[in-house]
Amino acid sequence: MEDVVIIGGSFAGQAAALMLGRARRRVVLLDAGQPRNRFATASHAFLGQDGRAPSDIMATARAQLTAYGTVRQQADRAVTVVAEDGGFRLGLEDGSSLQARRLILATGQRDLLPDLPGLADRWGKTVLHCPYCHGYELDQGPIGVLAAGPMSMHHALLVPDWGPVTLFLQETFQPDAAQSASLAARGVTVEPVPVVALQGDGASVLLADGRQVALAGLFIAPRTEPASDLAAQLGCAFAEGPTGPFVVVDERKATSVRGVYAAGDLAAPMANATMAAAAGVMAAAGTHQSLIMGLAA
């Protein structure tokens, strides 16, 4: 039986594996190779890694982990999990299984994109979710915000620092007087006619009345869902965030299920590479301490 199995090999999972490897614990890092950031060409606002492709950052992390003999990296997907014999048994996609005393879930979230022609092809390139991560590269060009509901006000009021903004309401809500005043104060143009497709260069949009609006980038806040159902199989508690459910954890990243920890996008309402890596470090520390003290949480 392993000390810890970490499920998910992006920023949170790799950070957790590094910490536990340095503690000389027997660890399996299980990764299906489908990180949420696989559509992005560069990672920004991540200290010391600004501008590098996420895949390159992770390749470096995987290479560095090979120095730790107690860490085994395995390319596979966990599909089932049960509590068993004071630990957990994972069933893998290849038909094999793993046993561990502790689990760290770093399986991330899945973005549920609006069904607009041309949008998915531009996701992570010119269709974006985080201005702190990608806004600077738009070079103060025209920016759109595609509304998904009243929460899109946050996006619309935030992004004018990166360029002139148009808020496309998409018939999802109508700003009230106070909201309209806030948008006007930030110089945001409100467009009631829906976007029906993306076309051309950048993230330019076609409206239902035939008009075309040239954009350098389009920000959206898609609904999200856990990329894996393992947390639900285990019975972990969830909370509802601004875009979808996430796993509830304490300050040590322990979930509501004894012996199970969670880190990264799966266990946070806000996605960011720096915060995911930090959460992985904290989950590893909490897990390690629970092993030392013989506690499951």
Secondary structure by P-SEA (a helix, b strand, c coil): cccbbbccccaaaaaaaaaaaaaccccccccccccccccccccccccccccccaaaaaaaaaaaacccccbbbbbccccccccccccbbbbccccccccccbbbbcbbbbbbcccccccccccccccccccccccccccccbbbbbcccccaaaaaaccccccbbbbbccccccccaaaaaaaaaabbbbbccccccccccccccccccbbbbbbcccccccccccccccccccbbbbbbcccbbbbbbcccccccccccccccccccccccaaaaaaaaaaaaaaaaaaaaacccc
